[in-house]
Amino acid sequence: MGSLRGKVAFVTGGSRGIGLAIARALVLEGAQVAITGKSDAHLSAARPLIEAEGPASVETLKADVRRYEDVERALAAVVARFGGLDIVINNAGVGIFANVVDMSPEQWSEVIDTNLTGVFHVCHAAIPHLRRRGGGTIINISSLAGKNSFTTAAAYCASKAGLNAFSEALMQEVRYDNIRVSYVMPGSVATEFAGGDEAKGADWKTAPEDVAEVVRDLLQQNPRSLASRVELRPSKPRK
């Protein structure tokens, strides 16, 4: 099991939900963590929660992954402060749920540009930094919706299916640079995602901390093997 102490991690969408749980788990393991988000208020609220997990340094950066210049600027700030980059967690995501005929082109673009193009932006900007460190890890937070489509979710399902394919191709591209690429596909998670109530279904849904535990284990896996895809679902969903 590899130590994460002193490693530099970049977590998009890290101010709430799964991203926040991941950031807290990484700090607990001794990593230096930078999170991005679009809301100053959410970033400010997240910072003390992350810092409470340990003495490691924490950075909060306002950035929209849909904007490549935001991503490039945020990563440059992380490298300037911490001296490099070892871990990238692509967690930023959005869900807008409506039938295709009722969804506006702007809503479609928001989902695809955040969940898929945003991951491309981060990976494109981050890989040169990882190569300079001699390798690293990229973990993309996808969804079981990427393989199990359902009505009102055409945009979301398409974005996550695309993310899965992107992750598989990228894994093959950078594996000989000692950059490991994995993607995690959670099912129902108790968060405020898409305007939901995190308390609703918390008695049966997967917790954000469960996803964070999977991410931590992937990062600490022996480098001779690669768990390129992990599916995570509630043990006992509603019947």
C-alpha positions as CSV (number, residue, x, y, z in Angstrom):
1,M,0.0,0.0,0.0
2,G,1.6,3.3,-1.1
3,S,1.7,6.3,1.2
4,L,-0.1,9.5,0.2
5,R,1.9,11.6,2.7
6,G,3.2,14.7,0.9
7,K,1.5,13.9,-2.4
8,V,-0.2,16.8,-4.2
9,A,-3.8,16.2,-5.1
10,F,-6.2,18.3,-7.3
11,V,-9.9,17.6,-6.8
12,T,-12.5,19.3,-9.0
13,G,-15.9,19.9,-7.5
14,G,-14.4,19.5,-4.1
15,S,-16.5,21.8,-2.1
16,R,-19.5,19.5,-1.6
17,G,-20.7,15.9,-1.7
18,I,-18.4,13.3,-3.1
19,G,-15.6,15.7,-3.9
20,L,-15.5,17.1,-0.4
21,A,-15.5,13.6,1.1
22,I,-12.5,12.7,-1.2
23,A,-10.6,15.8,-0.3
24,R,-11.1,15.1,3.4
25,A,-10.0,11.5,3.0
26,L,-6.8,12.5,1.2
27,V,-5.9,15.1,3.8
28,L,-6.4,12.4,6.5
29,E,-3.8,10.3,4.6
30,G,-1.4,13.2,4.6
31,A,-1.8,14.6,1.1
32,Q,-1.7,18.2,0.2
33,V,-5.0,19.0,-1.4
34,A,-6.4,21.7,-3.7
35,I,-10.1,21.8,-4.5
36,T,-12.0,23.7,-7.1
37,G,-15.6,24.9,-7.1
38,K,-17.7,27.6,-8.7
39,S,-19.1,29.1,-5.5
40,D,-17.0,31.2,-3.1
41,A,-19.4,30.4,-0.3
42,H,-19.2,26.7,-0.8
43,L,-15.4,26.8,-1.0
44,S,-15.2,28.9,2.2
45,A,-17.4,26.5,4.0
46,A,-15.5,23.4,2.8
47,R,-12.0,24.7,3.8
48,P,-12.3,24.2,7.6
49,L,-13.9,20.8,7.1
50,I,-11.0,19.6,5.1
51,E,-8.4,21.3,7.3
52,A,-9.9,19.6,10.3
53,E,-8.8,16.2,9.0
54,G,-5.0,16.9,9.5
55,P,-2.1,19.3,9.3
56,A,-1.6,19.0,5.5
57,S,-1.9,22.1,3.4
58,V,-5.2,22.9,1.7
59,E,-5.9,25.3,-1.2
60,T,-9.3,26.4,-2.5
61,L,-9.6,27.7,-6.0
62,K,-12.6,29.1,-7.8
63,A,-12.8,27.5,-11.3
64,D,-15.3,26.3,-13.8
65,V,-14.0,23.2,-15.6
66,R,-16.0,24.2,-18.7
67,R,-13.5,27.0,-19.2
68,Y,-10.1,25.7,-20.1
69,E,-8.4,29.0,-19.0
70,D,-9.9,28.5,-15.5
71,V,-8.5,24.9,-15.4
72,E,-5.1,26.0,-16.6
73,R,-4.9,28.8,-14.1
74,A,-6.0,26.6,-11.2
75,L,-3.4,23.9,-12.0
76,A,-0.6,26.5,-12.4
77,A,-1.5,27.9,-9.0
78,V,-1.4,24.4,-7.4
79,V,2.0,23.6,-8.9
80,A,3.3,27.0,-7.9
81,R,2.3,26.5,-4.3
82,F,3.0,22.9,-3.8
83,G,5.9,22.3,-6.2
84,G,4.2,19.7,-8.5
85,L,1.2,17.5,-9.0
86,D,0.7,13.8,-8.3
87,I,-3.0,13.1,-8.2
88,V,-6.0,14.4,-10.2
89,I,-9.6,13.6,-9.2
90,N,-12.1,14.7,-11.8
91,N,-15.3,14.9,-9.7
92,A,-17.0,18.1,-10.9
93,G,-20.3,17.2,-12.4
94,V,-23.8,18.4,-13.0
95,G,-27.2,16.7,-13.6
96,I,-30.1,18.2,-15.5
97,F,-32.9,15.8,-15.9
98,A,-35.6,16.2,-18.5
99,N,-36.9,14.4,-21.6
100,V,-34.9,15.2,-24.7
101,V,-37.8,17.2,-26.3
102,D,-38.0,19.4,-23.1
103,M,-34.3,20.0,-22.7
104,S,-32.9,23.2,-24.1
105,P,-29.7,23.1,-26.1
106,E,-28.1,25.3,-23.3
107,Q,-28.9,22.6,-20.7
108,W,-27.5,19.8,-22.9
109,S,-24.3,21.8,-23.3
110,E,-24.0,22.5,-19.6
111,V,-24.1,18.8,-18.8
112,I,-21.8,17.6,-21.6
113,D,-19.4,20.5,-21.2
114,T,-19.1,19.9,-17.4
115,N,-19.1,16.1,-17.1
116,L,-17.1,15.3,-20.3
117,T,-15.4,18.2,-21.8
118,G,-14.4,19.5,-18.4
119,V,-12.6,16.2,-17.7
120,F,-10.7,16.6,-21.0
121,H,-9.7,20.1,-20.0
122,V,-8.3,19.0,-16.7
123,C,-6.5,16.0,-18.1
124,H,-5.1,18.0,-21.0
125,A,-3.7,20.6,-18.7
126,A,-2.6,18.2,-15.9
127,I,-0.8,15.4,-17.8
128,P,2.4,17.6,-18.5
129,H,2.6,18.3,-14.8
130,L,2.3,14.6,-13.9
131,R,4.9,13.6,-16.5
132,R,7.3,16.1,-14.9
133,R,6.8,14.2,-11.6
134,G,7.6,10.9,-13.3
135,G,4.0,9.7,-13.1
136,G,0.9,10.0,-11.1
137,T,-2.8,9.0,-10.9
138,I,-6.0,10.3,-12.6
139,I,-9.3,9.1,-11.2
140,N,-12.5,10.1,-12.9
141,I,-15.8,10.0,-11.0
142,S,-18.3,8.6,-13.4
143,S,-21.7,6.9,-12.7
144,L,-23.5,3.7,-13.2
145,A,-25.7,5.9,-15.4
146,G,-22.9,5.6,-17.9
147,K,-24.0,2.0,-18.6
148,N,-27.6,1.9,-17.3
149,S,-29.6,4.5,-19.2
150,F,-33.0,5.8,-17.9
151,T,-35.6,8.3,-19.1
152,T,-35.1,12.0,-18.5
153,A,-31.3,11.4,-18.3
154,A,-30.2,11.3,-21.9
155,A,-27.7,14.1,-21.4
156,Y,-26.4,12.8,-18.1
157,C,-26.1,9.2,-19.3
158,A,-24.4,10.3,-22.5
159,S,-21.9,12.4,-20.6
160,K,-21.0,9.5,-18.3
161,A,-20.8,6.9,-21.1
162,G,-18.5,9.3,-22.9
163,L,-16.5,9.7,-19.7
164,N,-16.1,6.0,-19.4
165,A,-14.8,5.6,-23.0
166,F,-12.5,8.6,-22.6
167,S,-11.1,7.1,-19.4
168,E,-10.4,3.8,-21.1
169,A,-8.6,5.4,-24.0
170,L,-6.6,7.8,-21.8
171,M,-5.5,4.9,-19.6
172,Q,-3.9,3.2,-22.6
173,E,-2.3,6.4,-23.8
174,V,-0.5,7.3,-20.6
175,R,0.2,4.0,-18.8
176,Y,3.8,3.9,-20.0
177,D,4.3,7.4,-18.5
178,N,3.6,5.8,-15.1
179,I,0.3,7.7,-15.1
180,R,-2.5,5.4,-13.9
181,V,-6.1,6.2,-15.0
182,S,-9.1,4.7,-13.2
183,Y,-12.8,5.6,-13.2
184,V,-15.3,5.0,-10.4
185,M,-19.0,4.4,-11.2
186,P,-21.2,5.0,-8.1
187,G,-24.9,4.3,-8.1
188,S,-27.2,6.2,-5.8
189,V,-25.2,8.4,-3.4
190,A,-26.7,10.5,-0.6
191,T,-25.7,14.0,-1.6
192,E,-27.4,17.2,-2.7
193,F,-26.5,16.5,-6.4
194,A,-29.0,17.9,-8.9
195,G,-30.8,19.8,-6.1
196,G,-31.6,16.7,-4.1
197,D,-31.8,16.3,-0.3
198,E,-28.7,14.5,1.0
199,A,-30.8,13.1,3.9
200,K,-33.3,11.5,1.6
201,G,-32.5,7.9,1.2
202,A,-29.5,8.1,3.4
203,D,-30.6,4.9,5.1
204,W,-30.0,2.9,2.0
205,K,-27.9,4.9,-0.4
206,T,-24.1,4.8,-0.7
207,A,-22.4,7.6,1.3
208,P,-19.9,10.1,-0.2
209,E,-17.4,8.7,2.3
210,D,-17.8,5.2,0.7
211,V,-16.8,6.7,-2.7
212,A,-13.9,8.5,-1.0
213,E,-12.7,5.2,0.5
214,V,-12.6,3.6,-3.0
215,V,-10.6,6.5,-4.3
216,R,-8.1,6.2,-1.4
217,D,-7.7,2.5,-2.0
218,L,-7.1,3.0,-5.7
219,L,-4.4,5.5,-4.9
220,Q,-2.7,3.2,-2.6
221,Q,-2.9,0.1,-4.8
222,N,0.4,-1.7,-5.6
223,P,1.7,-0.2,-8.9
224,R,2.1,-3.5,-10.5
225,S,-1.6,-3.7,-11.1
226,L,-4.3,-1.3,-12.1
227,A,-8.0,-1.4,-11.2
228,S,-9.1,0.6,-14.2
229,R,-12.8,0.6,-13.4
230,V,-14.8,0.2,-10.1
231,E,-18.6,-0.1,-9.9
232,L,-20.0,0.9,-6.5
233,R,-23.7,0.5,-5.7
234,P,-25.8,0.3,-2.5
235,S,-25.8,-3.1,-0.9
236,K,-29.5,-3.1,-0.3
237,P,-31.3,-0.6,-2.6
238,R,-35.0,0.0,-2.3
239,K,-37.1,-3.0,-3.7
